Amino acid sequence: MQNRKKILAICGSTRTNSTNHRLINAIAELSKDSFDIDLYGGLTQLPQFNPDDDNEHVSKEVVGFRQLLNKADGVIICTPEYAHGVPGSLKNAIDWTVGTSEFWQKPTMLITASTDGKYGHQSLLETLHVIEAKNIHHLQLLISFASTKVNEDNKITDMTTLNETKKLLERFEQTMNANMKVE
Ligand SMILES: Cc1cc2nc3c(=O)[nH]c(=O)nc-3n(C[C@H](O)[C@H](O)[C@H](O)COP(=O)(O)O)c2cc1C
């Protein structure tokens, strides 16, 4: 049996009763035999990224975020799209990792769960590609009309979405188990 994987989940929505938060709960339930998923709770505590502050005196919140990423076997990002873009707090968090490369070769799974979501999804895919998250183009899913597909009980109710999510989780686990560089 493979070792259990330690996963850091990042929700791009900080809203109460977020669909993306419920989707992370659904994924945690689907993968409970293989993954220990911790939800990152510090998105709103991170300071606004400023390259001038990205030095040895960086804030403890940023240090903590980077440590969580370094310790994780893989990262799951679930996010809505805002105004055809990536939510600012999520992009801000990722910007804090660009200089220190926490996402470099880190197996990273991206789900954009939104009303439509395609612009934000493409934008975040490009960001994760350029910071070299491992296998990102094979570990991504766009779920449109997401609020109709994940219910209040943290269940994915749309069968196509459920099957796609299961397949995505399989590829995510394979990527974590592969020790070669995939892309
Ligand atoms: C400020 C704002 C802008 C939004 N812009 C978009 C958008 O451009 N495209 C889209 O698909 N949904 C947009 N939405 C809708 C949300 O993405 C959608 O409600 C999503 O399900 C919210 O995710 P959450 O439930 O995890 O918070 C926007 C919502 C807000 C609050």
The ligand as an SDF file (V2000), in Angstrom:
LIG
                    3D

 31 33  0  0  0  0  0  0  0  0999 V2000
  -17.2220   39.8770   -7.3430 C   0  0  0  0  0  0  0  0  0  0  0  0
  -17.6900   38.6550   -8.0650 C   0  0  0  0  0  0  0  0  0  0  0  0
  -17.3740   38.4820   -9.3940 C   0  0  0  0  0  0  0  0  0  0  0  0
  -17.7620   37.3300  -10.0690 C   0  0  0  0  0  0  0  0  0  0  0  0
  -17.3830   37.1540  -11.3610 N   0  0  0  0  0  0  0  0  0  0  0  0
  -17.6180   35.9710  -11.9520 C   0  0  0  0  0  0  0  0  0  0  0  0
  -17.1000   35.7080  -13.2480 C   0  0  0  0  0  0  0  0  0  0  0  0
  -16.4710   36.5160  -13.8870 O   0  0  0  0  0  0  0  0  0  0  0  0
  -17.3280   34.4900  -13.7680 N   0  0  0  0  0  0  0  0  0  0  0  0
  -18.0200   33.5030  -13.1000 C   0  0  0  0  0  0  0  0  0  0  0  0
  -18.1300   32.3890  -13.5790 O   0  0  0  0  0  0  0  0  0  0  0  0
  -18.5470   33.7580  -11.8850 N   0  0  0  0  0  0  0  0  0  0  0  0
  -18.3560   34.9590  -11.2930 C   0  0  0  0  0  0  0  0  0  0  0  0
  -18.8500   35.1970  -10.0460 N   0  0  0  0  0  0  0  0  0  0  0  0
  -19.7080   34.1930   -9.4320 C   0  0  0  0  0  0  0  0  0  0  0  0
  -18.9090   33.2300   -8.5820 C   0  0  0  0  0  0  0  0  0  0  0  0
  -17.7570   32.7960   -9.2140 O   0  0  0  0  0  0  0  0  0  0  0  0
  -19.7710   32.0380   -8.2550 C   0  0  0  0  0  0  0  0  0  0  0  0
  -20.8550   32.4820   -7.4880 O   0  0  0  0  0  0  0  0  0  0  0  0
  -19.0240   30.9790   -7.5070 C   0  0  0  0  0  0  0  0  0  0  0  0
  -19.8350   29.8470   -7.3770 O   0  0  0  0  0  0  0  0  0  0  0  0
  -18.6000   31.4590   -6.1530 C   0  0  0  0  0  0  0  0  0  0  0  0
  -17.7920   30.4730   -5.5690 O   0  0  0  0  0  0  0  0  0  0  0  0
  -17.9080   30.1720   -4.0240 P   0  0  0  0  0  0  0  0  0  0  0  0
  -19.3060   29.6770   -3.7750 O   0  0  0  0  0  0  0  0  0  0  0  0
  -16.8890   29.1180   -3.7480 O   0  0  0  0  0  0  0  0  0  0  0  0
  -17.6590   31.4420   -3.2700 O   0  0  0  0  0  0  0  0  0  0  0  0
  -18.4950   36.3350   -9.3820 C   0  0  0  0  0  0  0  0  0  0  0  0
  -18.8380   36.5480   -8.0390 C   0  0  0  0  0  0  0  0  0  0  0  0
  -18.4290   37.6720   -7.3770 C   0  0  0  0  0  0  0  0  0  0  0  0
  -18.7570   37.8290   -5.9190 C   0  0  0  0  0  0  0  0  0  0  0  0
  1  2  1  0
  2  3  1  0
  2 30  2  0
  3  4  2  0
  4  5  1  0
  4 28  1  0
  5  6  2  0
  6  7  1  0
  6 13  1  0
  7  8  2  0
  7  9  1  0
  9 10  1  0
 10 11  2  0
 10 12  1  0
 12 13  2  0
 13 14  1  0
 14 15  1  0
 14 28  1  0
 15 16  1  0
 16 17  1  0
 16 18  1  0
 18 19  1  0
 18 20  1  0
 20 21  1  0
 20 22  1  0
 22 23  1  0
 23 24  1  0
 24 25  2  0
 24 26  1  0
 24 27  1  0
 28 29  2  0
 29 30  1  0
 30 31  1  0
M  END
$$$$
